[in-house]
Amino acid sequence: MYTGEQAKKRPDHPAFIMASTGETVSYRELDARANRLAHLLRNHGLRRLDHFSIFMENNNRYLEANGAGERAGLYYTCVNSYLTAGELAYILDNSQSRVLITSTAKLDVAREALQQSPQVTLCVVVDGPGESECIVGLEEATAGLPDTPIADESLGTPMLYSSGTTGRPKGILRPLPEQPPSQPLPLFFFLHQLWQYRDGMIYLSPAPLYHSAPQAAVSLTIRSGGTVIIMEHFDPEQYLQLVERYKVTHSQLVPTMFSRMLKLPEEVRSRYDLSSLEIAVHAAAPCPPAVKEQMIKWWGPIIHEYYGATEGLGFTACNSEEWLKHRGTVGKVMLGDLHILDECMKPCPKGVPGQIWFKTASPFEYFNDPSKTKEARSDDGSMSSVGDVGYVDDDGYLHLTDRATFMIISGGVNIYPQECENLLITHPKVADAAVFGVPNDDLGEEVKAVIQPMPGVIAGPEFAQELISFCAQSLSRQKVPRSIDFVEELPRLPTGKLYKRLLRDRYWGNSASRIV
């Protein structure tokens, strides 16, 4: 979120606009705010390569918190704003953060976490008053500090954590060379070209700012001199309204957002002018092919898909035309050298699923976790993997099958539940779906589906049988759910990632430890 160059070129241009209020902050103001906060961090003793954390919802002070770290040579960890106090305390301790930046909306959780995190000696509340020497208000704490750069500016970068959908979140640490903040890491030059960012673009950000993709997208927009429209939370119709109102040119979404927009009434979907959109990128989770196809029919060829783990191992990308030709692909390799390997680390034939390994394009390690770092690397250290499974077709396009940790082994047959999930989400009465393995005395595991029905749909045995029959029309017998349960809402993050581990643990009881 480095504003230094653009604050000189276009000081009065809007850097960002808050979607719900229309509040507009210029490059001059955002630059001044980030500078004052950088001085506060220096005054508190943070030096290059030190760590601090940000724990708050999307708000009008988020970008300056990022910007202060990016110009002070610091690692800053943007924490999932839905975590409990214990989960937050774990990340504060694990990241070795010495300062926490939070909001009044999250202060109760932060205050409880701080009791378990003695190494955090300063908590800054961005939109409220201070309470003590350790919990201070941002305005009060930065009053009188210079709005000009600190004397020893250097590039900082996020140290984000994995989602924790399959286990404990892990901090992803990238090497940080000593260079000016105007010179970003090479990875961001690549993403700038991949996502076709440009001077004067209007970027609509519908996702939580703590997530890796919005982090990169917003940062690149600011470096490009564009304007970011920040949604406080995603609402499908408001998203369409904002595209029309601000003539949005670029955006990045997750598949669940596509699905929710598609389930709006046709008269609502056709009400708004979306012609300004030049490119819409989606990532974070594989998009069900039926959903992607409907979106391409609606929005046209502007939709681009990319696959790249938070770790930045490598990236694949495809546009709408490529996707329609190779239905379900996440693209050809754009960065990094990709390999599909079996359990013995031997190459899989074309079309045969295996674990996805990259010759690392962006060096990283799991912070304070050498064992997890070792698990993610091949024995010779030349390749890395996060456990995703997929295959490459005859034309060299990568198709994601699932995560290795989500694979169901039923009667000796390997079943990847994503295929069934992709099918269930297309049923008009289904709002969301999760499929996973549950214990079966004879088979070891059997396929279970948990469904979030659409509003007004009666959940019960008749609807469950309707869905089982629906799946049986398209899937082989072993892939069809043997039973279906219903919940009011699945535990899915706003980033689109499903906390499937939490669902599976309910069914495995004392055996839940089998899940990585």
URDA-V879200 format. One record per residue. N is the residue number from 1. D_LAST is the distance of its C-alpha to the last C-alpha in Angstrom with 2 decimals. Layout:
N|D_LAST  N|D_LAST
This chain:
1|34.76  2|37.63  3|40.91  4|43.44  5|44.83  6|44.97  7|46.46  8|49.41  9|49.79  10|49.41  11|49.43  12|50.29  13|47.92  14|45.15  15|41.87  16|40.01  17|40.92  18|39.12  19|38.92  20|39.84  21|42.71  22|43.94  23|43.94  24|44.55  25|43.94  26|45.76  27|44.71  28|47.26  29|45.81  30|42.15  31|43.12  32|45.09  33|42.31  34|39.76  35|42.37  36|43.11  37|39.47  38|39.09  39|42.12  40|40.58  41|37.42  42|39.70  43|41.91  44|38.96  45|38.35  46|35.52  47|36.19  48|34.79  49|31.04  50|30.55  51|28.00  52|28.41  53|26.43  54|27.50  55|26.39  56|28.48  57|29.04  58|30.89  59|34.34  60|37.43  61|36.43  62|32.99  63|34.34  64|36.54  65|33.66  66|31.95  67|35.35  68|36.13  69|33.09  70|33.77  71|37.34  72|36.76  73|34.45  74|31.53  75|27.78  76|27.19  77|23.90  78|24.15  79|21.90  80|20.70  81|23.68  82|21.93  83|19.90  84|20.95  85|22.85  86|20.08  87|17.69  88|20.71  89|21.61  90|18.28  91|18.92  92|22.59  93|21.98  94|19.34  95|21.63  96|24.68  97|26.51  98|30.05  99|31.15  100|29.69  101|31.37  102|31.10  103|33.26  104|35.06  105|32.77  106|29.75  107|31.77  108|31.01  109|27.25  110|28.05  111|30.58  112|28.19  113|25.54  114|28.38  115|29.12  116|25.80  117|26.35  118|29.63  119|29.37  120|29.98  121|33.76  122|34.67  123|33.53  124|35.45  125|35.97  126|37.02  127|39.01  128|40.33  129|42.31  130|41.25  131|40.92  132|41.22  133|41.30  134|37.52  135|37.05  136|39.49  137|40.47  138|40.19  139|43.81  140|45.19  141|43.16  142|44.08  143|47.70  144|50.05  145|47.48  146|48.43  147|47.32  148|47.71  149|45.10  150|44.17  151|46.04  152|43.09  153|41.10  154|38.30  155|35.34  156|32.20  157|28.95  158|25.88  159|22.79  160|20.38  161|16.79  162|13.96  163|13.64  164|10.47  165|9.85  166|6.08  167|6.01  168|9.21  169|11.94  170|13.24  171|16.98  172|18.37  173|21.58  174|24.27  175|27.45  176|30.27  177|33.71  178|36.72  179|38.53  180|40.17  181|38.21  182|40.32  183|38.53  184|34.94  185|32.22  186|32.72  187|29.67  188|31.58  189|34.67  190|32.69  191|31.22  192|34.74  193|36.07  194|33.20  195|33.48  196|37.30  197|37.89  198|41.52  199|44.08  200|44.81  201|41.87  202|40.77  203|37.01  204|35.56  205|32.23  206|30.72  207|27.21  208|25.98  209|27.21  210|24.11  211|22.28  212|22.59  213|24.71  214|27.26  215|27.41  216|28.48  217|30.69  218|32.57  219|33.05  220|34.52  221|36.74  222|38.15  223|38.77  224|40.51  225|42.83  226|41.55  227|41.04  228|37.73  229|37.76  230|34.99  231|33.95  232|32.91  233|30.75  234|30.68  235|33.30  236|34.08  237|37.86  238|38.09  239|36.28  240|39.05  241|41.71  242|40.58  243|40.67  244|44.25  245|45.36  246|44.25  247|44.59  248|41.00  249|40.59  250|36.88  251|33.68  252|29.95  253|28.03  254|24.83  255|25.03  256|24.96  257|28.09  258|29.76  259|29.06  260|30.54  261|33.58  262|34.18  263|34.34  264|37.12  265|40.55  266|42.33  267|45.13  268|42.74  269|40.95  270|44.33  271|45.86  272|44.62  273|45.67  274|42.68  275|44.90  276|44.21  277|40.61  278|40.42  279|36.70  280|33.62  281|30.29  282|27.07  283|23.49  284|20.10  285|19.15  286|20.82  287|24.09  288|24.99  289|27.98  290|30.33  291|29.72  292|30.27  293|33.42  294|34.88  295|34.31  296|36.10  297|38.97  298|39.24  299|38.74  300|39.82  301|38.71  302|37.52  303|33.84  304|31.70  305|28.05  306|25.97  307|22.50  308|21.24  309|17.99  310|18.55  311|18.43  312|21.60  313|20.87  314|23.45  315|24.89  316|26.22  317|28.76  318|31.09  319|33.89  320|34.88  321|37.21  322|34.64  323|32.12  324|34.80  325|35.64  326|32.07  327|30.69  328|27.03  329|26.88  330|25.37  331|28.05  332|29.25  333|27.97  334|29.83  335|28.32  336|26.39  337|26.48  338|23.99  339|22.95  340|21.21  341|19.96  342|18.82  343|16.58  344|19.59  345|19.97  346|23.10  347|24.34  348|23.93  349|27.24  350|28.16  351|26.69  352|23.90  353|20.29  354|18.10  355|15.72  356|17.61  357|18.67  358|21.27  359|23.84  360|23.18  361|25.84  362|25.06  363|24.07  364|21.27  365|19.04  366|16.30  367|18.64  368|18.63  369|15.39  370|16.68  371|13.68  372|11.57  373|14.88  374|15.28  375|11.99  376|13.24  377|16.63  378|18.44  379|20.07  380|23.33  381|21.94  382|23.69  383|20.85  384|17.69  385|14.90  386|12.28  387|10.83  388|13.52  389|15.40  390|19.17  391|22.58  392|25.93  393|29.11  394|32.55  395|33.53  396|30.59  397|28.74  398|24.95  399|23.42  400|19.82  401|18.29  402|14.80  403|11.30  404|9.86  405|6.58  406|9.41  407|11.53  408|13.25  409|14.79  410|17.97  411|20.69  412|19.49  413|19.66  414|17.00  415|17.21  416|16.13  417|16.56  418|17.91  419|21.25  420|21.74  421|20.81  422|23.33  423|25.91  424|25.54  425|25.95  426|29.34  427|30.72  428|33.29  429|32.25  430|28.54  431|27.60  432|23.83  433|21.37  434|17.73  435|16.82  436|13.82  437|13.61  438|14.80  439|15.96  440|19.19  441|21.12  442|22.79  443|20.45  444|17.04  445|15.95  446|18.28  447|18.37  448|18.63  449|19.99  450|20.34  451|23.36  452|25.07  453|28.72  454|31.36  455|33.76  456|36.30  457|34.47  458|34.56  459|31.19  460|31.78  461|32.03  462|34.43  463|32.27  464|29.22  465|31.41  466|32.72  467|29.29  468|28.40  469|31.76  470|31.20  471|28.02  472|29.86  473|32.50  474|30.24  475|27.26  476|27.33  477|27.08  478|23.57  479|22.18  480|24.15  481|22.55  482|23.85  483|23.82  484|23.75  485|23.38  486|24.80  487|24.06  488|26.34  489|23.83  490|20.29  491|18.10  492|18.63  493|19.36  494|22.83  495|21.35  496|20.46  497|16.67  498|15.29  499|12.93  500|11.68  501|8.81  502|11.91  503|13.72  504|11.44  505|11.10  506|14.91  507|15.16  508|12.82  509|14.38  510|13.91  511|11.52  512|8.96  513|7.16  514|6.32  515|3.80  516|0.00
